[in-house]
Amino acid sequence: MMLLKDILYGVGLSAVSGDTNVMVNHVHFDSRSVEMDDVFVAIKGLVTDGHKYIQKAIDQGAKAIVCEIMPELIVNGITYLQVDNGNKALAIMASNFYGTPSKNLKLVGVTGTNGKTTVTSLLYQLFKKAGYKVGLISTIKIWVDKKEYPTTHTTPDALTINKYLHLMNEEGVEFCFMEVSSHGIHQKRAEGLHFSGAIFTNLSHDHLDYHKTFAAYRDTKKKLFDGLSKSAFALTNLDDKNGMVMLQNCKARKFTYALKSFGDYRAQILENQINGQLLKVDDNELWSKLIGDFNAYNILAIYAAADLLGLEKLEILRLISELDNVDGRFQYFISKEKITAIVDYAHTPDALKNVLNTINTLRTGNENVITVVGCGGDRDKSKRPVMGHIASEMSNQAIFTSDNPRSESPTAIIEEMEIGVEAQNLKKVLSIENRKQAIKTACKLASANDIILVAGKGHETYQETNGKRVDFDDFKEVRTALESLNK
C-alpha cells in the first residue's frame, strides 16, 4: 500500500474533494481491474470515456477517483481529484507508484516513422553482447534482461511502462531502450519518465488519420526532445529534413549522424549484397548482416548511441558485425529454385520505397521483383494510393491484397490502392483479396533468381478482421508456398 498524496506528487490538481492522506493499493485506468482501496483514473479515450465508469469503479471498491470533470454525485468517503489531463496525471502517478524507476537506469527513447524497432532491438542485442543487463520496450517484445514479455502497442500505457521499468530495477538492469511512438507521446504515456537520451530516425507520411497534419505529427515527435534534461543526449538524423527541427530549443547535448551530410557521426556504404553490406565508419570498415541504405542509417544510429553511452568505439563496431536482422525487418531466405523471399514491415510509403530501392540495387541481371502489399484498415487512408503507386512503379509485378482490414472492407482498401496506379503500370497489377492466396500466386509467378517482397506486416503473426485475430505469419506463408513448389 502507498499514501495517496505520495502517488499524486507532481500531479497538478485543479480541485480536491476528500482526504489525500489515505493508504491505497493500486492505480488503474480500466474500471474492470479496480479492487478494494484502489485509485481509478478516468481517461477520455478514442473509443470510450472513463468518466462513464466512475460509479462502477466505486462499486468495486475504489477509494479515490482522478478525473477531468467532477461527477455530479459525490459519494461520502471517496476522494475526488480533478486534473486538466487524465493521461498526464496517470503517467506521473504510475511513475510515483513504482518508485520513479526510470531514474535508476539509463533509459533511451527512439522515435521516428521508420527504424524504431530495429534501432531499439539492435541496441538491446549489442549491450547484451557487451555483458550488460539490458531492458527493451518495443513493438515486437518487452525484455527485462533475459526474460521476455508480450506487447501489443509500440508505446505501452504508462502503468505498463513503469511496471516493467520497476522490474528492470529489481533485476539490476543498467540500460533500457524504448520505442516512443507519436501516439504514445500525444497520449502522455511517457510523461514522468527520465530519459538519458533520445534518438530521431526519420519522418515520413504516417498516422495522419490520428494527427491530421504532417506538422502536428512532426511536432508531437519533437516533444520527446523538448523534455530532455541538460545531462541527456539528443541524437538526430541530419540527412532527414526534419532532423534539426527535433533539436530546436532542446536543452540536451546535441549530436547528429548522416550518410550524405557532415554529421558528428558519419558512415559510407562501400558495398551492398543480399547477405549484408560493407560500411566505412570512423575510418574503420564494418561488415554488417543488415542490408540497405535504411539499415546503414540504423547501424550508424546504434553506433553513435553506444558511443554516447560510454562503450569503446572499436568494441561497438565488433559487436555490430555480430548483430542479426530483427524479425520481420528485411527478413529473407532463398529457396531451392534460387527465388529470394523478403518479408518486411514496410507499411508506409517511405518504408516501402526504401525497401524496393534496396532490392533494386541488389539486382544483378534480369531478375523480376514481385511485391505483395496491402494497407491496414481504420488507419490513414491518404497513403493507400501512394503505396499502390510505389509498388506498381518499382516492381515488375505488384499484387495488392489484404493487410489487417480491421473494420473496413478489404475490397474497398484495395480499390483505394489501385487509384494510385498509373496507366502504364496497370498491366503489372493483380488484386487478390486473400493474403494467403496472394502470396501463393507470387510464388507461382516467380522464376529462378526472382525476388518476392511481402510487405506490410513483418513480425506480426496474426491478421485482424472485424475485431477477430487469426494466426497469419508472412514469413511462414511464403516459405511454405515456395517449398510446396517442389512437391
N, C-alpha and C positions, 0 to 999 in steps of 0.2 A: 504493500500500500504506500501511498505518497500523498503529501499535503497538496490540496488543490491549488493553493496560492503559489506553490513552487512550480507546478506544471504550467501555470499561467505567466511565469516570469518572462518579460519581454513582449507579451501579447498586449497590444493597445486595446483597452476596454472602453467602450462607449458608455455602457451602463452596467450596473451590478445590482441584482436583487437577491439577497440571501448572504450566506456566510461562505467565505473562501478559505477559512481556517478549519477545513474538514478533511478527513482522510478519504481518498478514493482508490479504487482498484486498478482501473484501466481506462484508456481513451479509445472511443470508437466513432466512426462516421457512418457506419452501417447499423441501423437500428436493430437488425436481426441478430447482431452479435452482442448487444448490450445485456449485461447481467447486473446483479445487485451491487450497488455502490460504484457504478461506472460513470464516466463522463461521456455524454453524447454531443458530438459536434454536428450541427445541421448544415449541410453543404448544398448549395444550389448547383446541381449538376446539369449536364447537357440533356439527360433523359428524364430525370426526376428531381424534385426539390426536397431535400432532407427535412425542411421545416414541417412538411406534412406528417412526419413520423415522430415528432417530439413527444406527443402523448403516448405513443406506443413504447418509446424508449423509457418513459417514466413508469409505465405499467410493468415493464420488465425489470425495473429496479434502479434506473438511472438516478444518481444523486445530484448531478449538475448538468445543465444544458448550456451549450455555447451556440449562439445563433446571431444572424444578421438582423432579424426582425423579432422583437419580443412578442411572444404569443399573447393573445387576449386573456387566456385563462392562466393565472399564476397559481401553482399548487404549493401549499404550505410545506415547508421543509425541503423544498428543492431550490438549489442555487441557479439563478439565470444570469448569463454573462453575454452582453451584446458586443459584437465586434463589427468592424467595417467589412472585413473579408474573411469568410469562414475557412477558405482554403489556406490562406496565410496563417491564420490562427492555429489550424490543425498542424501545419508543418512545424511551427515553433513549439507547440505543445508536445508534439511527437519527439522532437529533439530533446526537450527538457525531461520528458518521461523516461527516455532511455539513457539519460545522463550525458547529453551532448557528445555522442560517440565520435562524431566526425573530427572533433578536436584532438582525438587520441591517435590519429593515423594521418598519413599523407594522402588526402583524397584529391584525385584529378578528374575533372569533368571534361567530357569530349562532346562537342556539339557541331552541327553541320548537316547538310542534306544527305550526303553520302559519306561512307567511311567510318561512321561512329563505331559500329560493331567490330569492324576489322581492327581499328586502332586500339580500342579498349581490350579486345580479346588477345591481341598480339602483345600488348604491354603486359597483360596478366601472364601470358606464356613466358615472356622474356624475363620478368622479375622472378618467376618461379624457377626458371633455369639458373638464375643468378644466385639462388639459395635463400630467397626471402619468403616470408609468409605474406600472401597476397590475396586481395579480395577483388571480385568482379561483379558489377551490376550492369547487365547488358540485355539486349533484345533476346538473345539466344539462351543465356544462362545467368544464374547468380552463383558465384563461387565464394565460399568462405574457406580460404586456404585450400584444402583438398576435398572439401565436401560440396556437392552440387545441390542446388535447389531450383525448382521450376520457376519460370517467369512468364508473364502474359503481356506486359507493356514495356515499351522502350524505357520509360522512366516510371517505376512503380509509384504507388501512393506514398505519402510522407511517412505513415506509420510503418509500412513495409521496409522502406529505405532505412529508417532509423533502427528497426528491429535487427536487420542484417548487419548494419554497421556496429550495433551493440554486440552481436555475436562475433564479429571480427575482432572487437576489443577483447572479448573473452578468450579468443583463440590466439591472441598475440600478433594479429595481422599488422604489418607496418605500412603497406601501400594498398590503396583501393582505386580501381579505375572504373569510371561510371559514365554510361551514356546519358546525356542530358538532352531530351527532345524539346522541340518548341512547345508541344502540348504541355509537357512537364513544367517548363518554365512559366508558361502563361497561367497554368493552374496552381502555381506556387508550391509545387511538390518539393522543390529544392530549397525553399526558404529555411533559414536557420542552420544550413549546412556550412561548414568551414572548409572551403576548398583551398588546397595548397597550390593548385594550378588549373588552368583551363586551356583546351586546345580547340581551335576552329579549323575544320577540314575544308569546307566549300559551301556554296549556297546556290541552289537552282530551284526550278519550278517544282513545288510540292506543297501539300497541305493548304492550298488556297481556299478549299472548301471550309476550312476552320478559321484561318487568319484573314480571309477576304482579299487582302492586297499583299503584294510581294514586300512592300516597305514594312508592313506590320509584321510579316513573317521574319524579315531580317532584324527588325528592332527587338523582337522577342528573343531571338538568339543572343543579341548583344547584351541583354540583361545579365546573363551569366558572367560576362566580363566586367560589367558595371559593378557587380557585387564583390569582386575580388579585393583582398587586402593588399597593402604595400609589400608584404613579405611573400606574397604568392607570385607565380609567373603566369603570363598570358602569352600563348604561342599561337600564331596565326599563319595561314597560307597566304603568302604575299602575291602569288600568281592569281588568286581569286580577287575579282574586282571589289568584293565586299570585305576582303581580309582586313584592311586597315580601318574600316568602319568599326570593327569589333574593338579596336584599341583606343578609339576616341574617348577621352575622359576616364580612361581606365587607370586605376591607381597602382596596379601591379607592375612588376618588372616585365618589360615588353620584348618579345623575340619573334622573329619571322623565319619561315622556311620556304624554299622555292626551287623549282627546276629551271624556270625561264628568267627569273629576276635575281638581283643581288641581295638575297636574304641572309640572315645570320647563319642559317644552315642551308647548304646547297648540295644538290646531287645532279649527276649527269647519267643518262641512260646510255650505256656503251653497247649493249646487245640485248635483244628480246627474243625468246624462244618459247615454245609451248610448255616446256618444263621449267621455265624460270627466266630471270634476267640478270644481267651484269651491270652493276652501278658503280659509279665513282663518287664516294662520299668522303669529304675532308681529305682529298688526295689519296684515299685508300680504295682499292677495288673490293666490291662486295657482291657475292653471288647469292641471290635470293630465289626461293621456290615460288614466290609471288610474282604474278605476271601482269604486265601492262603499265601504262603511264599512271593510271589512277592508283595502282599499288605502289608505284615509285613514290608518290606523294605520301601514301600511308606509311611506308617504310621510313621516309625522311621525318615525318611527324613523330614516329616511335623513337627514332634515333635522337632527335632533339629533346624530347620529353625525358628520356632516360638519362641523357647528359645533364639536363637541368635538375634532375632528381638525385644526381651525385654519382652515377655509375661511370666507370672509366671507359673512354671512347673506343679503344680497340676491343675491349671486352664486349661492349654493346654490339659492335659490328660482327664479332664472332657469334654472339647469341642470335642476332637477326638471321644469320645464314642458316641457323638450325630451325627457324620457325616454319611451321606448316600452315597451309591455307586454312582459313576459317570455314566451317561448314556452310555450304550454300553461297560462298563468295568465290566465283570463278573456279568452282569445284569441277574437275574433269576426269574422264577416263577415255581410253582408246580401245575400241572393240577389236575382235579378231579380223574384221573386214577393214581395219585401219580407218574406221569412222571415229572422229573425235566428238564426244558429247560433253557440253559445258552447261552446268547449272549455276545460275547467278540470281541474286535477289533483286537485280535491277528492276525497279518499279517506278522510276521517274524518267522523264525524257533524257536528262543529262546522264544518268547512270546507264541507261540503255545505249545511248550514243557512245559513251566511253568504252563499254564492253565490246560493242561492234567495231569500233575503231581499233581496239586491241586485236580482236580476231582478224581483222583485215590486214593488219601489219604482220601477222604471223603466217599469213598465206604465202605459199611458195610457188604455186603454179595455177592450175585450173580448178582448184577445189571450190565447191559450192558452199555457201553459207545458208543454212536453213534455220530460221528463227521462229520459235513457238512463243507467243506472248499474249497476255491478256491485261486487263485493268481491273482493279478492285472496285466493287460496288460500294455505295454510300461514302465515296471519297471524291476528291477533286475531279470533277468531270472535264474541266478545261484541258487537262493533259492527255485525254484519250485520243483525239485526232493527231496530236503531236507525236504520241507514241506510235500510232499507226503509220504516220509519215516516215518516222525514223526507221522502223522495222522494215517497211517496204522499200525504202530508198537504199538502205545499206545492206540488204540481204539479196541473195539470188531467189530465195523463196521465203515468204512470210506466211505463217499460219496463225490467224487470230483465234483465240479461244477464251474460255472462262479462267478467271483468276480466283478470287474469293468474291462471288457476286453479292453475297450477303442478302439484303432485302430487294435488290434490283433484279431486273430481267437480264440474264446473260446475253440474250439476243440483242437487246437494246444497247448494252455496253459495247458489244462487238460492232454494231452499226455506227456508233459514235466514233469508234476507232477507224472504221472504213472511210469516214468523211475526210480524214487526213491523207488518204492515198491519192497521189497524183495520177493523171490519166495514163502516163507511160508505164506506171507500175502496177496497174490493175491486174494484169495477167500473172503477176508474181504472187498474188494474194489468194489464199484459201481461208475460209471461215468455217471452223469446226467447233461447235459449242462444247462438246465433251472433251475435257482436257486430256484424259487418258487416250482417247481416240486420236486427238491432235498430235500427241507425242508419238503414238504408233505410226501415224501417217508420215511424220517427219522421218522416222527411222526407215520406213519402206522406200521413201523418195531418195534417201542418201545412198551414195556410192562410195567406193574406196577413196580415202583422203578427204572426204567432205567433212564439214564441221556443223554440228547441230547445237544451237543455243536454245536452252529452255529458260526463259527469263520471267522474273516477277515474284516468285515465291521462295526461291532459295532454300533456306534452312527449314522452312515451315513443313510440318508433317501432317497437315490437315487441309481440307477445303471447306470453307464456310458458306452455306446456302440457307437462307431463311431461318437463321438462328441455330442451325444444326451444323456440327462439325463432323466430317467423315475423314477417315485416315487417307492421306494422299501425300506422297513423297516424290517430288520431281526426279530426284536422283535415282531412287529405286525404280521408278516407272520407266525412265529412259534406258537404264541399264537392262532391265527385264526385256524391254521391247527390242533392243539391239541383240541381246543374247538369243532371243527367240528366232531371229533371222537365220540362225544356224540349224534350226530344227526342221 
